[in-house]
């Protein structure tokens, strides 16, 4: 095991321990990252080939992770975990240039793999057995919501398959396994969900609070969520959230401050009578 691989495995295990995640599969990764770290996460439209980015604002001490919406949910989850890995290792703090296969990129890839499907979790799931087959590969992919390639590497590290088997399984796609083993409907729902735009949860929550205070419109919330305003209004109504009625301040002209206006700059001396 290389040094960066070991660093990634230790860091991923520490992240799980710190946030009491155990060895179980990680569900909604966007919500999990937001809840455990306070980072703001969004699913965005992006150009082809652009999968994820991380930005830090040192002035506001704010961190933002963005991933592209996609109909490849396993890759989107890996991208989220990859970007989290850069933050865990402080890559962004040191201005690392993320070349295609830089050591930082390789380490972030390894962190994502160990975070999403820990070797101990695979062992706990599959139990004691001699070897494993494609049925087991499909089960690990479905349980941990990772690509077949990542699942195969974890199964190799857990001692269930050989390196040659990992190479043999490399061309297999999640869609193929889902079709072959009867969970196409579930996979389709994952694809639909990963292909939706999604604003940071804290941002939407602040907008809802603003609506309740009577200072933000329902259209603002609808725009953030990329849904029709009628959908938002119905949801707010069913939740019992109504905007506060802001009473106008009763003021007389005498209450207004005196304002001195200097119009001298507007005067044209040549045109004066």
C-alpha positions, 0 to 999 in steps of 0.5 A, a space after each residue: 500500500 502506497 503512502 498516499 493510499 494509507 493516508 487516505 484510508 486512515 483519514 477516511 476512517 477517522 472521518 467516519 469515527 469523528 462523525 459516528 458513521 460506523 461502517 454503514 453505507 452513506 445515504 444522502 451524501 450532500 446532506 451528510 457533508 452539510 450536516 457533518 462539516 457545515 460546508 455548503 453543497 450544491 448540485 449544479 449545471 456544468 459543462 461536459 467533463 466538469 464534475 466537481 469543484 471546491 471553493 473557500 472564502 477566507 473572508 467569510 470563513 465559508 466553504 462551498 462544494 459544487 458537483 455537476 448534475 448527472 445521470 451517473 449517480 455513483 460517479 456523482 457520489 465519488 466526486 462529492 467524496 473526492 472534493 471532501 477529501 481535498 478539504 480534509 487534507 487541506 489541499 485548497 489551503 495550500 493552493 495546490 494545482 490539481 493536475 489530472 493525475 497529481 498526487 493530491 488527486 490520487 489521494 483524494 480518489 483513494 479517500 473517496 473510495 475508503 469513505 464510501 466503501 470501507 474494507 471493514 464494511 465489505 467484510 462485515 457485509 459479505 462475511 466469511 467466505 472463500 471468494 466472491 462472484 458477480 452476484 456479490 459485486 452487484 450486492 456491494 454496489 447496490 448496498 454502498 452506492 459505488 461504481 462496480 470499479 470501486 466496489 471491486 477494489 474494495 472486495 480485492 482489498 478485503 481478500 474476496 477477489 484477485 487483482 485479475 478479477 478486478 481487471 475482468 470486472 472493470 468494463 461492467 457498469 452499474 446499469 448492467 448490474 442493476 438490469 441483470 440482478 433486478 434493481 433497475 427501478 431503484 437505479 433509475 430513481 437514483 439517476 433521476 435524483 442525481 440529475 436534479 439541481 440542488 441548492 445548499 440546504 442552509 441557503 434554502 432554509 435562510 430563504 424560508 425564514 426570510 419568507 416567514 419574516 415577510 422579507 423574501 418572496 416565495 418566488 425566491 425559494 422556487 428559483 433556488 429549488 428550480 421548481 414552480 412557485 405554486 409547488 413552493 406555496 403549497 408546501 409552505 401552506 401545508 407546513 403552516 408557514 405564512 409570511 408575517 404582515 409587516 405593518 407600515 411605519 406611521 411617519 409624518 413629514 416632521 419626522 423626516 431628517 433634514 436633507 441639504 441638496 447642493 445643485 451647484 454642479 448642475 448649473 451652467 454659468 454661460 446659460 444663466 440670464 
